[in-house]
Amino acid sequence: MADAAKSSGRPMEYPYTYSAKLARFPYKFYLTKQWIWKTMPFALLIVAPLYYKLSKLSNSPENVAKWKEIRRKELEGHHDD
């Protein structure tokens, strides 16, 4: 039984399982050769303050109350029987 679990030490000809595919993926090549991985941190630094400001504005108590009133008015006319 112990002999069956022992591997030959040679890599698979084709990685059939997802874990084998992840292990054999050329991460270094993609991280060094593709432009998206080099520019993504800069883009996040530029866009993060904008997203923060939009989030603060859309979740402000005044805006929440305004939209609650808008939704109340929309539903008001639908239930008149």
ABEGO torsion letter per residue (X at the ends): XAAAABBAGBBBABBABAAAAAAABBAAAAAAABAAAAAAAAAAAAAAAAAAAAAAAAABAAAAAAAAAAAAAAAAAAABX
